[in-house]
Amino acid sequence: MKLSRLAAVLVLPVALIAARPFPAGTPVPHVIDKAHSQINFIADSRLISARGHFATWDAKIALDAANLAASSVTISIDAKSIDTRVERRDEHLRSADFFDVANHPTITFVSTAVRPQAEGKLIIDGDLTIRGTTRRIAVPAEMVFYEGGMGRFRGEFVLQRTQYGVSYDSKLNPIKDAVTVQWDIAVQNPAAAK
């Protein structure tokens, strides 16, 4: 073996170890790819199934792709960024009848455990706080892919709005208690981008 080739064989593993910012098995902070991420909801009433999203939110995700149970997520949503494409309805949703954003400007989810299931499925346990009320929920999730430090996770769950004090109703347009939440989040390890 030529000396230059031998040097390359010896130096490459050392360089790879030096470039790794975290030890193997440690959850790594990932950034959100906002262009490919969204938090949506569907709220049913007699007159319409109102579909909307939150335009402003952020997440802190520490991910260990080899041991997902060690991962964690914290999501913070600006409640006043709610958007159902009808400004009058959005203003009502921001009022004390619904989210009361003047007194409760932020919706948060803080994971307490990540439970891997079969075939890329997960259950993310955590505390969801809406309008000052916190309840423990279990969020089903799917790891669509994770390759080269980039990944995509998505899920859907149903919550009962009245359990969080969002209890306004209308005689003319009765609103169902169950609200479907759909989320789709793309993440990237900043070190992998370099």
C-alpha positions as CSV (number, residue, x, y, z in Angstrom):
1,M,0.0,0.0,0.0
2,K,1.4,3.4,-0.9
3,L,2.2,5.8,1.9
4,S,-0.3,8.4,0.6
5,R,-3.1,5.8,0.6
6,L,-2.1,4.5,4.0
7,A,-2.2,8.1,5.4
8,A,-5.7,8.6,3.9
9,V,-7.0,5.4,5.5
10,L,-5.6,6.4,8.9
11,V,-6.6,10.1,8.7
12,L,-10.2,9.7,7.5
13,P,-11.6,8.0,10.6
14,V,-9.9,10.6,12.8
15,A,-11.4,13.4,10.8
16,L,-14.9,12.0,10.9
17,I,-14.7,11.6,14.7
18,A,-13.4,15.2,15.1
19,A,-16.2,16.5,12.8
20,R,-19.0,14.9,14.9
21,P,-20.3,17.6,17.3
22,F,-22.1,15.2,19.6
23,P,-21.2,11.7,20.8
24,A,-23.1,8.8,19.3
25,G,-26.4,8.2,21.1
26,T,-26.8,11.9,22.2
27,P,-30.0,13.7,20.9
28,V,-28.9,16.5,18.5
29,P,-30.7,19.8,18.3
30,H,-32.3,20.1,14.8
31,V,-33.7,23.2,13.1
32,I,-37.1,23.4,11.5
33,D,-37.5,23.6,7.7
34,K,-40.4,26.1,7.8
35,A,-41.0,25.9,4.1
36,H,-41.9,22.2,4.5
37,S,-43.6,22.4,7.9
38,Q,-47.1,23.2,9.0
39,I,-49.6,23.0,11.9
40,N,-53.2,22.7,10.7
41,F,-56.6,22.1,12.2
42,I,-60.2,21.2,11.2
43,A,-63.1,22.4,13.4
44,D,-66.6,21.3,12.4
45,S,-69.8,23.2,12.8
46,R,-73.2,23.0,11.2
47,L,-72.4,25.4,8.5
48,I,-68.8,24.6,7.7
49,S,-65.7,22.4,8.4
50,A,-63.4,25.3,9.1
51,R,-59.8,24.5,8.0
52,G,-57.1,26.7,9.4
53,H,-53.5,26.9,10.4
54,F,-51.1,28.8,12.7
55,A,-48.8,31.0,10.7
56,T,-46.3,31.7,13.5
57,W,-44.8,29.0,15.6
58,D,-41.4,27.5,16.5
59,A,-40.1,24.2,17.8
60,K,-37.0,22.9,19.7
61,I,-36.3,19.4,18.6
62,A,-33.5,17.2,20.0
63,L,-33.4,14.1,17.8
64,D,-31.5,10.9,18.1
65,A,-32.4,9.0,14.9
66,A,-30.7,5.8,16.2
67,N,-32.6,5.9,19.5
68,L,-35.8,7.9,19.0
69,A,-36.9,7.3,22.6
70,A,-34.1,9.7,23.7
71,S,-35.5,12.5,21.6
72,S,-37.6,15.4,22.7
73,V,-39.7,18.2,21.3
74,T,-41.1,21.6,22.5
75,I,-43.5,23.5,20.3
76,S,-44.6,27.1,20.9
77,I,-47.4,28.6,18.9
78,D,-48.5,32.2,18.6
79,A,-52.2,31.9,19.2
80,K,-53.0,35.2,17.5
81,S,-51.5,33.9,14.3
82,I,-54.5,31.7,13.7
83,D,-55.7,31.9,10.1
84,T,-58.9,30.3,8.7
85,R,-59.0,32.6,5.6
86,V,-61.9,34.7,7.1
87,E,-60.7,37.7,9.1
88,R,-64.0,38.2,10.9
89,R,-63.9,34.5,12.1
90,D,-60.2,34.8,13.0
91,E,-60.9,37.9,15.2
92,H,-63.6,36.0,17.0
93,L,-61.3,33.0,17.5
94,R,-58.8,35.4,19.1
95,S,-61.4,36.8,21.5
96,A,-62.3,35.6,25.0
97,D,-65.0,33.4,23.5
98,F,-62.3,31.1,22.1
99,F,-58.5,31.4,22.6
100,D,-58.5,34.7,24.6
101,V,-55.1,35.6,23.1
102,A,-54.9,38.8,25.1
103,N,-54.5,36.8,28.3
104,H,-53.1,33.5,26.8
105,P,-51.0,34.4,23.8
106,T,-49.1,31.1,23.5
107,I,-50.1,27.5,22.9
108,T,-47.4,25.1,24.0
109,F,-46.6,21.4,23.7
110,V,-43.7,19.9,25.8
111,S,-42.9,16.2,25.3
112,T,-42.4,14.0,28.3
113,A,-41.6,10.7,26.4
114,V,-41.2,9.4,22.9
115,R,-42.3,5.8,22.4
116,P,-41.2,4.1,19.2
117,Q,-43.7,1.7,17.7
118,A,-43.5,-0.6,14.7
119,E,-42.6,0.5,11.1
120,G,-41.6,4.1,11.8
121,K,-44.6,4.9,14.0
122,L,-44.2,6.8,17.3
123,I,-46.3,7.9,20.2
124,I,-45.2,11.3,21.6
125,D,-46.5,11.9,25.1
126,G,-46.5,15.4,26.3
127,D,-48.2,18.4,28.0
128,L,-50.4,20.5,25.8
129,T,-51.3,24.0,27.1
130,I,-54.2,26.0,25.6
131,R,-55.8,29.0,27.2
132,G,-53.9,28.4,30.4
133,T,-55.1,24.8,30.8
134,T,-52.5,22.0,30.6
135,R,-53.5,18.4,29.8
136,R,-51.3,15.3,29.1
137,I,-51.9,13.9,25.6
138,A,-50.5,11.1,23.5
139,V,-49.7,12.2,19.9
140,P,-49.4,9.5,17.2
141,A,-46.6,10.3,14.8
142,E,-44.9,8.8,11.7
143,M,-41.3,9.2,10.7
144,V,-41.7,9.6,6.9
145,F,-37.9,9.5,6.4
146,Y,-34.6,10.4,8.1
147,E,-31.5,10.4,5.9
148,G,-28.3,12.4,5.9
149,G,-29.3,14.5,8.9
150,M,-32.7,15.5,7.3
151,G,-36.1,14.1,8.2
152,R,-39.8,14.5,8.1
153,F,-42.3,13.7,10.8
154,R,-46.1,14.0,10.6
155,G,-49.2,13.1,12.6
156,E,-52.8,13.7,13.4
157,F,-54.8,13.7,16.6
158,V,-58.2,14.8,17.9
159,L,-58.6,17.0,21.0
160,Q,-61.7,18.1,22.8
161,R,-61.7,21.9,22.8
162,T,-64.0,22.3,25.9
163,Q,-61.4,20.5,28.0
164,Y,-59.2,23.5,27.4
165,G,-61.8,26.1,28.2
166,V,-62.6,26.8,24.6
167,S,-66.3,26.3,25.1
168,Y,-68.1,28.9,23.1
169,D,-71.0,27.6,21.0
170,S,-73.7,29.1,18.8
171,K,-77.4,28.3,18.5
172,L,-77.4,29.2,14.8
173,N,-74.2,27.3,14.0
174,P,-73.4,24.7,16.7
175,I,-69.7,23.8,16.9
176,K,-68.5,20.3,17.6
177,D,-66.3,19.7,20.6
178,A,-63.8,17.5,18.7
179,V,-61.1,19.4,16.7
180,T,-58.7,17.5,14.4
181,V,-55.0,18.7,14.5
182,Q,-52.7,17.8,11.7
183,W,-49.0,18.5,11.8
184,D,-46.1,18.0,9.4
185,I,-42.6,19.0,10.4
186,A,-39.4,18.8,8.4
187,V,-36.1,18.9,10.4
188,Q,-32.4,19.2,9.7
189,N,-29.3,18.6,11.7
190,P,-27.3,21.9,11.2
191,A,-24.0,20.0,11.3
192,A,-25.1,17.8,8.4
193,A,-25.9,20.9,6.3
194,K,-22.2,21.9,6.5
